[in-house]
Amino acid sequence: NMATTDAKESTSSSDSSGERKALLADSTVVKLDDNSDIDDDMNIVVIGQKLYTNSDVLGTTWMPLKGIFEDFSRFHVYWTDITDGLGRQQIASIFFACITPAIAFGGLMGEVTHKAIGTIEMLLATTVVGVFMALFSTQPLTIYGGTGPLLLFTQVLYQLCETLDVDFLPAYAWTGLWTGIFCVILGVTNASNLIKYFTRFTDEIFAALISIIFIYEACSALYKGFKEKPVEGGVDINAKAFLSLILAVVTYFLIVFLKEFKKSPYLMPLFRSVISDFAPVIALILLTVADYVFRDIETNKLQIPETFETTSGRPWLIDIFKIEKWVIFATILPALLATLLVYLDQNITARIVNAGKHKLRKRPGFHWDLVLVGIAIGVVSIFGLPWLVAATVRALSNVYALAVYKEEKPGRQREIKYIHENRVSEVVIHIFIGASLLLTMVMKLIPMPVLYGIFLFMGFSSIEGNQFFDRMKLLFVWSQDGYPDTPYIRYVSLWKVHAFTIFQLCCFGLLWAVKTTILAISFPVFIVILAPIRTFILPCFWSKNDLEFLDMEDDENASNHKKNDDEDDEDDDDTDIYVSSKGMTDMDDSMVVSRDDSVTTQRVY
């Protein structure tokens, strides 16, 4: 599993103190750099292997196709994407983490489009697009699905078509076709390079928007239940509304409880982990059973046909020329706005997945994946299927499920050692999602309030880890003893931290206000405007040093300040390693032979 290159001895000598070294089985002694790692499973050392980050992929050139050709270098290791995925045991947990949101998004999509696009369309699109992207994208770790902003955009587009008395599905298809074309153009022209100007300031507001959309849509749907007009001889509206509210709230709290169950002392660790991983599915099943027990009170159920047909019974293929010619060209405007949304959703999620802390050893890509997303959106639009992009929460769930962690140390956050980067698990997951279309008779029993409870969980759980919300809590903490020990608290004046938070809150409020007005369809433009606000306006009120702490990625904070905070802390990784066919032991300094820095050893792909 190892290859050694350029193993010439150096005649110079150097001080070995403080250096990490390894003696391989062939008696070659080499220095370990910061990227070196120990693979405990195979008892080998991976020395000097390239670890990829966003800065390695996002360039500055605007030469058409150059970014795509650079992305193609990922396919040099395509075979390892297959072999590294064989025998993965995490597929089941990732599958349920993906299918539950797909059902939930499909159910809510059916509500906002009056069954024009529903659950069966969402599951079919998730299967086809998921397999397509897993096979041909440059970052197969990314999971694709419906997202809050795209759900909101589809709802606004539907309302606009109703206002203008335009047939929704043909207009939706043309909007998707134009959006696909624009995304391909952006991919070809390396437009993803611009995503580096969208810093944490923008990411946090965008993530907050997604979280609040989940919560708002769930609460809004539950509230409408109390506003329904009673039907003579029908179900008691108040009883139906209260039961729906109870089902949603209990679903949310049950998922939270089961997610935290792995930290409890009960049962075996394996069982606790399984219960935690399958929490949404367990809650979905239990509350569906509870709804059946109280079947005398009829709640709204998931709208899905019993056979493989569209939710509304329409033909699968949309007649795109059924509308007037002016509408075909008029859809260019909403398509431009949808393109901005897809661009942000796709690239922000890709940047999060490709973060340095994930220790990626295979080159990811941005430009080619954006082209593929454009192609996928264009194709699914013709069939009236929902548009899918990189879904942040599901993609991160996939990354962490496939991660191997270093030994956890007290007082430190768990650190990823490496990730099983592969395509097999993603292909299998989406094939299973497609197979679930055979279970439509069972899905018809799922109450919509239970799906609203899942949306509540998705919204509140995505708030965790968003520094914007963490800093908002500090506005109400008046004792310094309650402040967290973070770099921005240690090195930035407290009033500047609060001012930065309030400024972000104003930007978010403006964005949400636009969403609720007649200009709702233009809200992607206001998201894009956040980038120049961060670049040109914020430096006028906060120093460069302050912004570095307030608007810096977590892994950058850790790397820049680790030396200041932990300079006296000894790490086990600094121990010299002796590697032989018999295993690994601590190596005595007398055994060290100085070698040339060009000696590199890495896994063969």
C-alpha positions as CSV (number, residue, x, y, z in Angstrom):
1,N,0.0,0.0,0.0
2,M,3.0,2.3,0.1
3,A,5.2,3.9,-2.6
4,T,8.5,5.6,-1.8
5,T,10.0,8.1,-4.3
6,D,13.3,9.9,-4.5
7,A,14.9,8.3,-1.5
8,K,18.4,9.8,-1.9
9,E,20.3,10.4,1.3
10,S,21.3,13.9,2.2
11,T,24.8,14.6,3.4
12,S,23.7,17.4,5.6
13,S,22.8,16.9,9.2
14,S,20.1,18.6,11.2
15,D,18.8,18.9,14.7
16,S,16.2,16.2,15.2
17,S,14.6,17.8,18.3
18,G,10.9,18.7,17.8
19,E,10.7,16.9,14.5
20,R,8.4,14.0,13.7
21,K,10.2,11.1,12.0
22,A,9.3,7.6,10.8
23,L,11.5,4.6,10.1
24,L,9.8,2.5,7.4
25,A,10.0,-1.3,7.1
26,D,12.6,-0.9,4.4
27,S,14.9,1.0,6.9
28,T,14.1,4.3,5.2
29,V,13.9,7.2,7.7
30,V,11.8,10.2,6.7
31,K,10.5,13.3,8.4
32,L,6.8,13.7,9.0
33,D,5.3,17.0,8.0
34,D,2.0,18.6,9.3
35,N,0.0,16.6,6.7
36,S,1.4,13.2,7.8
37,D,-0.9,10.8,9.4
38,I,-1.0,7.3,10.9
39,D,-3.5,4.8,9.5
40,D,-4.2,2.6,12.4
41,D,-6.3,0.2,10.4
42,M,-3.5,-0.7,8.0
43,N,-0.6,0.0,10.3
44,I,1.1,2.3,7.9
45,V,2.2,5.9,7.8
46,V,0.9,8.3,5.2
47,I,3.7,10.9,4.8
48,G,3.4,14.2,3.1
49,Q,0.1,13.4,1.5
50,K,-1.8,16.4,0.0
51,L,-4.8,17.5,2.0
52,Y,-7.1,19.6,-0.1
53,T,-9.0,22.8,1.0
54,N,-11.1,25.3,-0.8
55,S,-8.1,27.6,-1.5
56,D,-6.5,24.7,-3.5
57,V,-9.5,24.5,-5.8
58,L,-10.9,28.0,-6.1
59,G,-8.5,29.9,-8.4
60,T,-8.4,33.4,-9.9
61,T,-8.4,32.7,-13.6
62,W,-11.4,33.5,-15.8
63,M,-10.2,31.6,-18.8
64,P,-13.3,29.5,-19.9
65,L,-13.2,25.8,-19.2
66,K,-9.9,26.0,-17.3
67,G,-11.6,25.4,-13.9
68,I,-13.5,22.4,-15.3
69,F,-10.3,20.8,-16.8
70,E,-8.7,21.2,-13.4
71,D,-11.7,19.6,-11.7
72,F,-11.3,16.7,-14.1
73,S,-8.1,15.7,-12.3
74,R,-10.4,14.1,-9.6
75,F,-11.3,11.4,-12.1
76,H,-7.7,10.1,-12.0
77,V,-8.6,8.4,-8.7
78,Y,-12.1,7.3,-9.9
79,W,-11.3,3.6,-9.3
80,T,-10.4,4.3,-5.6
81,D,-13.7,6.1,-5.2
82,I,-15.2,2.7,-5.9
83,T,-12.8,0.5,-3.9
84,D,-12.9,2.9,-0.9
85,G,-16.7,2.6,-0.7
86,L,-16.9,-1.2,-0.6
87,G,-18.0,-2.6,2.7
88,R,-19.1,0.7,4.2
89,Q,-21.4,0.0,7.1
90,Q,-22.8,3.6,7.4
91,I,-25.1,3.3,4.4
92,A,-28.2,2.6,6.5
93,S,-27.9,5.6,8.7
94,I,-27.1,7.9,5.8
95,F,-30.1,6.5,3.8
96,F,-32.6,7.3,6.6
97,A,-30.9,10.8,7.1
98,C,-31.6,11.5,3.4
99,I,-35.1,9.9,2.8
100,T,-36.8,11.5,5.8
101,P,-36.1,15.1,4.6
102,A,-37.0,14.1,1.0
103,I,-40.5,12.9,2.2
104,A,-40.9,16.0,4.3
105,F,-39.9,18.4,1.5
106,G,-42.1,16.5,-0.9
107,G,-45.1,16.8,1.4
108,L,-44.6,20.5,1.9
109,M,-43.9,21.1,-1.8
110,G,-47.2,19.4,-2.6
111,E,-48.9,21.8,-0.1
112,V,-47.4,25.0,-1.6
113,T,-48.0,24.0,-5.2
114,H,-51.4,22.4,-4.7
115,K,-50.2,19.0,-5.7
116,A,-48.5,20.2,-8.9
117,I,-45.2,18.8,-7.5
118,G,-45.3,16.4,-4.6
119,T,-43.6,13.6,-2.6
120,I,-43.4,11.1,-5.5
121,E,-41.8,13.7,-7.7
122,M,-39.3,14.6,-4.9
123,L,-38.3,11.0,-4.3
124,L,-37.9,10.3,-8.1
125,A,-35.8,13.4,-8.6
126,T,-33.7,12.6,-5.5
127,T,-33.0,9.1,-6.9
128,V,-32.1,10.2,-10.4
129,V,-30.1,13.3,-9.6
130,G,-28.4,11.6,-6.6
131,V,-27.1,8.7,-8.7
132,F,-26.2,11.0,-11.5
133,M,-24.1,13.3,-9.3
134,A,-22.6,10.4,-7.3
135,L,-21.3,8.9,-10.6
136,F,-20.1,12.0,-12.4
137,S,-19.4,14.8,-9.9
138,T,-16.0,15.8,-8.6
139,Q,-17.2,15.7,-5.0
140,P,-19.4,12.6,-4.4
141,L,-19.6,13.3,-0.7
142,T,-22.1,16.0,-1.4
143,I,-25.8,15.0,-1.0
144,Y,-28.4,16.6,-3.2
145,G,-31.9,17.4,-2.3
146,G,-34.6,20.0,-1.7
147,T,-33.6,23.1,0.3
148,G,-35.5,25.8,2.1
149,P,-34.6,28.6,-0.2
150,L,-35.6,26.7,-3.3
151,L,-38.9,25.6,-1.7
152,L,-39.6,29.2,-0.9
153,F,-38.7,30.3,-4.5
154,T,-41.0,27.6,-6.0
155,Q,-43.8,28.8,-3.7
156,V,-43.3,32.4,-4.8
157,L,-43.2,31.4,-8.5
158,Y,-46.4,29.4,-8.1
159,Q,-48.2,32.4,-6.5
160,L,-46.8,34.7,-9.3
161,C,-48.2,32.3,-11.9
162,E,-51.6,32.3,-10.2
163,T,-51.6,36.1,-10.1
164,L,-50.7,36.4,-13.8
165,D,-53.1,33.6,-14.7
166,V,-50.3,31.5,-16.2
167,D,-50.1,27.7,-16.3
168,F,-47.6,26.9,-13.5
169,L,-45.9,23.7,-14.8
170,P,-44.9,25.0,-18.3
171,A,-43.7,28.3,-16.7
172,Y,-41.8,26.2,-14.1
173,A,-40.3,24.1,-16.9
174,W,-39.1,27.1,-18.9
175,T,-37.7,28.7,-15.7
176,G,-35.8,25.5,-15.0
177,L,-34.5,25.2,-18.6
178,W,-33.2,28.8,-18.5
179,T,-31.7,28.3,-15.0
180,G,-29.9,25.2,-16.2
181,I,-28.4,27.1,-19.2
182,F,-27.3,29.9,-16.9
183,C,-25.7,27.5,-14.4
184,V,-23.8,25.8,-17.2
185,I,-22.5,29.2,-18.3
186,L,-21.4,30.0,-14.8
187,G,-19.6,26.7,-14.5
188,V,-17.8,27.1,-17.8
189,T,-16.7,30.7,-16.9
190,N,-15.3,29.6,-13.5
191,A,-17.8,31.8,-11.7
192,S,-17.5,29.6,-8.6
193,N,-14.2,31.4,-7.9
194,L,-16.3,34.3,-6.7
195,I,-17.7,32.3,-3.8
196,K,-14.5,33.1,-1.8
197,Y,-15.9,36.6,-1.4
198,F,-18.9,35.2,0.4
199,T,-17.4,34.9,3.8
200,R,-18.8,33.6,7.1
201,F,-20.8,36.8,7.4
202,T,-22.9,35.9,4.4
203,D,-22.9,32.1,5.2
204,E,-24.4,32.7,8.6
205,I,-27.2,34.9,7.4
206,F,-28.0,32.5,4.6
207,A,-27.9,29.5,7.0
208,A,-30.2,31.5,9.4
209,L,-32.6,32.1,6.5
210,I,-32.8,28.3,5.8
211,S,-33.3,27.5,9.5
212,I,-36.1,30.1,10.0
213,I,-37.8,29.0,6.8
214,F,-38.0,25.4,8.2
215,I,-39.5,26.7,11.4
216,Y,-41.8,29.3,9.9
217,E,-43.3,26.9,7.3
218,A,-44.0,24.2,9.9
219,C,-45.6,26.7,12.4
220,S,-47.5,28.4,9.6
221,A,-49.0,25.1,8.4
222,L,-50.0,24.2,12.0
223,Y,-51.5,27.6,12.5
224,K,-53.7,27.3,9.4
225,G,-55.3,24.2,10.9
226,F,-56.9,26.4,13.5
227,K,-58.2,28.8,10.8
228,E,-60.0,26.1,8.7
229,K,-63.7,26.5,8.3
230,P,-65.7,23.7,9.9
231,V,-67.6,21.4,7.5
232,E,-71.1,20.4,8.5
233,G,-71.0,16.8,9.7
234,G,-67.2,16.7,9.4
235,V,-64.4,16.4,11.8
236,D,-64.2,18.8,14.8
237,I,-61.8,21.4,13.5
238,N,-60.4,22.3,16.9
239,A,-59.8,18.6,17.8
240,K,-58.0,18.1,14.5
241,A,-55.9,21.2,14.9
242,F,-54.9,20.3,18.5
243,L,-54.1,16.7,17.6
244,S,-51.9,18.0,14.7
245,L,-50.1,20.4,17.0
246,I,-49.5,17.6,19.6
247,L,-48.2,15.3,16.9
248,A,-45.8,17.9,15.6
249,V,-44.5,19.0,19.0
250,V,-44.1,15.4,20.2
251,T,-42.3,14.5,17.0
252,Y,-39.8,17.3,17.5
253,F,-39.1,16.5,21.2
254,L,-38.9,12.8,20.6
255,I,-36.3,13.3,17.9
256,V,-34.3,15.6,20.2
257,F,-34.5,13.0,23.0
258,L,-33.5,10.1,20.8
259,K,-30.6,12.1,19.3
260,E,-29.3,12.8,22.8
261,F,-29.8,9.2,23.9
262,K,-26.3,8.2,22.8
263,K,-24.9,10.3,25.7
264,S,-27.0,8.4,28.2
265,P,-25.6,5.4,30.3
266,Y,-28.5,3.1,29.2
267,L,-28.1,0.1,26.9
268,M,-24.9,-0.8,25.0
269,P,-23.0,2.0,23.2
270,L,-23.8,0.3,19.8
271,F,-27.5,0.4,20.6
272,R,-27.4,4.0,21.8
273,S,-25.6,5.0,18.6
274,V,-28.2,3.2,16.4
275,I,-31.1,4.8,18.2
276,S,-29.5,8.2,17.8
277,D,-28.7,7.7,14.1
278,F,-32.3,6.6,13.3
279,A,-34.0,9.1,15.6
280,P,-36.1,10.8,12.8
281,V,-37.3,7.5,11.4
282,I,-38.2,6.1,14.8
283,A,-40.2,9.2,15.6
284,L,-41.9,9.1,12.2
285,I,-43.0,5.5,12.7
286,L,-44.1,5.9,16.4
287,L,-46.1,9.1,15.7
288,T,-47.7,7.6,12.6
289,V,-48.8,4.7,14.8
290,A,-50.1,7.2,17.4
291,D,-52.1,9.0,14.7
292,Y,-53.6,5.7,13.7
293,V,-54.7,5.0,17.3
294,F,-56.5,8.3,17.3
295,R,-57.9,7.7,13.8
296,D,-61.4,9.0,14.9
297,I,-59.8,12.5,14.5
298,E,-58.8,12.7,10.9
299,T,-55.5,14.6,10.3
300,N,-54.1,15.6,7.0
301,K,-52.1,12.8,5.4
302,L,-49.2,12.8,3.0
303,Q,-50.6,13.2,-0.5
304,I,-49.0,10.5,-2.6
305,P,-50.6,8.2,-5.3
306,E,-51.0,4.5,-4.7
307,T,-49.3,3.7,-8.0
308,F,-46.3,5.1,-9.8
309,E,-47.9,8.2,-11.2
310,T,-47.6,12.0,-10.6
311,T,-49.2,13.5,-7.5
312,S,-51.9,15.3,-9.5
313,G,-52.4,12.5,-12.1
314,R,-50.9,14.7,-14.9
315,P,-48.6,13.3,-17.6
316,W,-45.0,13.0,-16.6
317,L,-43.7,15.0,-19.6
318,I,-44.7,18.7,-19.5
319,D,-46.0,20.3,-22.6
320,I,-43.6,23.3,-22.5
321,F,-45.3,24.9,-25.5
322,K,-48.7,25.0,-23.9
323,I,-48.2,28.6,-22.8
324,E,-48.0,31.8,-24.8
325,K,-44.7,32.7,-26.4
326,W,-44.2,35.9,-24.3
327,V,-44.1,33.7,-21.1
328,I,-41.3,31.6,-22.5
329,F,-39.0,34.7,-22.6
330,A,-40.6,36.3,-19.5
331,T,-39.4,33.3,-17.5
332,I,-35.8,34.5,-18.1
333,L,-36.1,37.0,-15.3
334,P,-37.1,34.5,-12.6
335,A,-34.6,32.1,-14.0
336,L,-31.8,34.6,-13.4
337,L,-32.9,34.9,-9.8
338,A,-33.2,31.1,-9.4
339,T,-29.7,30.9,-10.9
340,L,-28.3,33.1,-8.1
341,L,-30.1,31.0,-5.5
342,V,-28.7,27.7,-7.0
343,Y,-25.3,29.2,-7.3
344,L,-25.2,30.2,-3.6
345,D,-26.9,27.0,-2.3
346,Q,-24.5,24.8,-4.3
347,N,-21.2,26.6,-3.7
348,I,-21.7,27.5,-0.1
349,T,-22.5,23.9,0.7
350,A,-19.6,22.6,-1.4
351,R,-17.3,25.0,0.4
352,I,-18.5,23.7,3.8
353,V,-18.0,20.1,2.7
354,N,-14.5,20.8,1.3
355,A,-13.4,22.6,4.5
356,G,-9.8,22.0,5.6
357,K,-11.0,20.4,8.9
358,H,-12.4,17.5,6.9
359,K,-8.9,16.4,5.8
360,L,-9.9,15.6,2.2
361,R,-7.2,13.6,0.4
362,K,-8.9,13.6,-3.0
363,R,-9.2,16.8,-5.0
364,P,-12.8,18.2,-4.9
365,G,-14.3,20.5,-7.5
366,F,-16.7,23.3,-7.9
367,H,-17.0,24.3,-11.5
368,W,-17.8,20.9,-13.1
369,D,-20.3,20.1,-10.3
370,L,-22.1,23.4,-11.0
371,V,-22.4,22.4,-14.7
372,L,-23.8,19.1,-13.7
373,V,-26.4,20.7,-11.4
374,G,-27.4,23.0,-14.3
375,I,-27.9,20.0,-16.6
376,A,-29.9,18.1,-13.9
377,I,-32.2,21.1,-13.3
378,G,-32.9,21.5,-17.0
379,V,-33.8,17.8,-17.4
380,V,-36.0,17.4,-14.3
381,S,-37.8,20.6,-15.1
382,I,-39.2,19.1,-18.3
383,F,-40.8,16.3,-16.2
384,G,-42.1,18.7,-13.6
385,L,-39.7,17.4,-10.9
386,P,-38.3,19.6,-8.2
387,W,-34.9,21.3,-8.5
388,L,-32.2,19.8,-6.3
389,V,-28.9,21.3,-5.2
390,A,-26.3,20.5,-2.6
391,A,-28.1,20.2,0.8
392,T,-25.9,21.4,3.6
393,V,-27.3,19.4,6.6
394,R,-27.5,16.1,4.6
395,A,-24.1,16.6,3.0
396,L,-22.5,17.1,6.4
397,S,-24.3,14.1,7.9
398,N,-22.8,12.1,5.1
399,V,-19.3,13.5,5.7
400,Y,-19.4,12.8,9.4
401,A,-20.8,9.3,8.9
402,L,-17.9,8.4,6.6
403,A,-15.3,10.1,8.9
404,V,-12.7,8.3,11.0
405,Y,-11.8,10.3,14.0
406,K,-8.6,10.7,16.0
407,E,-8.5,9.6,19.6
408,E,-10.7,12.1,21.5
409,K,-8.8,14.1,24.1
410,P,-10.4,15.8,27.2
411,G,-11.4,19.5,26.6
412,R,-10.9,19.3,22.8
413,Q,-13.3,19.0,20.0
414,R,-13.3,15.7,18.2
415,E,-10.9,15.9,15.2
416,I,-11.3,14.1,11.9
417,K,-8.4,11.9,10.9
418,Y,-9.6,11.1,7.4
419,I,-12.8,10.4,5.4
420,H,-13.7,7.4,3.4
421,E,-14.2,9.4,0.2
422,N,-16.1,7.2,-2.2
423,R,-19.0,7.0,-4.7
424,V,-20.4,3.6,-3.8
425,S,-22.3,4.6,-0.6
426,E,-24.0,7.6,-2.3
427,V,-25.1,5.5,-5.3
428,V,-26.5,2.7,-3.0
429,I,-28.3,5.3,-0.8
430,H,-30.1,6.9,-3.7
431,I,-31.0,3.5,-5.3
432,F,-32.7,2.6,-2.0
433,I,-34.5,5.9,-2.0
434,G,-35.8,5.0,-5.5
435,A,-36.9,1.6,-4.2
436,S,-39.0,3.4,-1.5
437,L,-41.4,4.4,-4.3
438,L,-42.7,0.9,-4.0
439,L,-44.0,1.7,-0.6
440,T,-46.4,4.5,-1.5
441,M,-49.3,2.6,0.2
442,V,-47.4,2.9,3.5
443,M,-46.4,6.5,3.0
444,K,-50.0,7.5,2.5
445,L,-50.5,6.8,6.3
446,I,-47.9,9.4,7.3
447,P,-49.6,12.4,8.9
448,M,-48.5,15.8,7.7
449,P,-48.1,17.2,11.3
450,V,-45.4,14.5,11.9
451,L,-43.5,15.9,8.8
452,Y,-43.9,19.4,10.3
453,G,-42.3,18.1,13.5
454,I,-39.4,16.9,11.4
455,F,-39.1,20.4,9.8
456,L,-39.1,21.9,13.3
457,F,-36.2,19.6,14.2
458,M,-34.3,20.5,11.0
459,G,-34.8,24.2,11.7
460,F,-33.7,24.2,15.3
461,S,-30.9,21.7,14.9
462,S,-29.4,23.7,12.0
463,I,-29.3,26.8,14.4
464,E,-26.8,25.0,16.5
465,G,-23.3,25.8,15.4
466,N,-24.3,29.0,13.7
467,Q,-22.2,31.6,15.3
468,F,-24.7,34.3,14.4
469,F,-27.2,32.8,16.8
470,D,-24.6,32.2,19.4
471,R,-23.6,35.9,19.4
472,M,-27.3,36.9,19.5
473,K,-27.6,35.0,22.8
474,L,-24.7,37.1,24.2
475,L,-26.8,40.2,23.8
476,F,-28.8,38.9,26.8
477,V,-25.9,37.7,28.8
478,W,-24.9,40.6,31.1
479,S,-22.3,38.8,33.2
480,Q,-18.9,38.2,31.7
481,D,-18.8,34.8,33.5
482,G,-21.4,33.6,31.0
483,Y,-19.3,34.4,27.9
484,P,-17.7,31.5,26.0
485,D,-14.0,31.2,25.6
486,T,-13.8,32.0,21.9
487,P,-11.2,34.0,19.9
488,Y,-13.7,36.8,19.1
489,I,-14.5,37.2,22.8
490,R,-10.8,37.2,23.8
491,Y,-9.5,39.5,21.2
492,V,-12.4,41.8,20.1
493,S,-14.1,44.5,22.2
494,L,-17.4,43.3,23.5
495,W,-19.3,46.3,22.1
496,K,-17.9,45.6,18.7
497,V,-19.0,42.0,18.9
498,H,-22.5,43.1,19.8
499,A,-22.5,45.8,17.0
500,F,-21.4,43.2,14.5
501,T,-24.3,40.9,15.6
502,I,-26.9,43.7,15.4
503,F,-25.7,44.6,11.9
504,Q,-26.1,41.0,10.8
505,L,-29.5,40.9,12.4
506,C,-30.6,44.0,10.5
507,C,-29.4,42.4,7.2
508,F,-31.3,39.3,8.0
509,G,-34.4,41.3,8.9
510,L,-34.2,43.1,5.6
511,L,-33.9,39.8,3.8
512,W,-36.9,38.4,5.6
513,A,-38.9,41.6,5.0
514,V,-38.3,41.3,1.2
515,K,-39.4,37.6,1.4
516,T,-42.8,38.7,2.7
517,T,-43.5,41.5,0.2
518,I,-44.4,41.6,-3.5
519,L,-40.6,41.6,-4.2
520,A,-40.3,38.1,-2.7
521,I,-39.1,36.5,-5.9
522,S,-36.1,38.9,-5.9
523,F,-34.8,37.8,-2.5
524,P,-31.8,36.0,-4.1
525,V,-30.5,39.4,-5.3
526,F,-30.5,40.6,-1.7
527,I,-28.5,37.6,-0.6
528,V,-25.8,38.4,-3.2
529,I,-25.7,42.0,-2.1
530,L,-24.4,40.8,1.3
531,A,-21.0,40.0,-0.3
532,P,-20.2,43.6,-1.3
533,I,-21.6,44.8,2.0
534,R,-19.1,42.6,3.8
535,T,-16.2,43.6,1.4
536,F,-16.7,47.4,1.3
537,I,-19.0,48.6,4.1
538,L,-17.9,46.5,7.2
539,P,-14.2,47.5,7.0
540,C,-15.3,51.1,7.5
541,F,-16.6,50.3,11.0
542,W,-14.5,47.3,12.1
543,S,-10.8,47.0,11.9
544,K,-9.2,44.3,9.8
545,N,-8.0,42.5,12.9
546,D,-11.6,42.6,14.4
547,L,-13.1,41.2,11.2
548,E,-10.5,38.4,11.1
549,F,-11.8,37.1,14.4
550,L,-15.5,37.8,13.8
551,D,-15.6,36.6,10.2
552,M,-13.2,33.7,10.1
553,E,-13.8,30.0,9.5
554,D,-13.5,27.8,12.6
555,D,-10.6,25.8,11.2
556,E,-8.7,29.0,10.3
557,N,-9.2,30.3,13.9
558,A,-7.9,27.0,15.2
559,S,-4.8,27.0,13.1
560,N,-3.9,30.7,13.5
561,H,-4.3,30.7,17.3
562,K,-3.5,27.2,18.3
563,K,0.1,28.2,18.8
564,N,-0.8,31.1,21.1
565,D,-3.3,29.1,23.2
566,D,-1.5,25.7,23.3
567,E,2.2,26.4,22.9
568,D,2.9,24.6,26.2
569,D,0.5,21.7,25.4
570,E,2.2,18.6,24.3
571,D,0.5,16.5,21.7
572,D,0.9,12.8,21.2
573,D,1.1,13.4,17.5
574,D,4.6,14.9,18.1
575,T,5.9,11.6,19.1
576,D,8.5,10.0,16.8
577,I,7.1,6.9,15.1
578,Y,9.0,3.7,14.3
579,V,7.3,1.7,11.6
580,S,8.3,-1.9,10.8
581,S,6.6,-5.1,9.6
582,K,6.0,-5.8,13.3
583,G,4.1,-2.6,14.0
584,M,4.8,0.8,15.5
585,T,6.8,1.8,18.6
586,D,8.3,5.0,19.9
587,M,11.6,5.6,18.1
588,D,14.8,6.6,19.9
589,D,16.6,9.7,18.6
590,S,19.8,7.6,18.2
591,M,18.1,5.7,15.4
592,V,17.3,8.9,13.4
593,V,19.2,9.5,10.2
594,S,18.8,12.9,8.5
595,R,17.1,12.5,5.1
596,D,16.5,14.9,2.2
597,D,13.2,16.9,2.5
598,S,12.1,15.6,-0.9
599,V,11.5,12.1,0.4
600,T,7.8,11.5,0.3
601,T,5.7,8.4,1.0
602,Q,2.0,8.3,0.2
603,R,-0.8,5.9,-0.4
604,V,-1.0,4.7,-4.0
605,Y,-4.1,5.7,-6.0
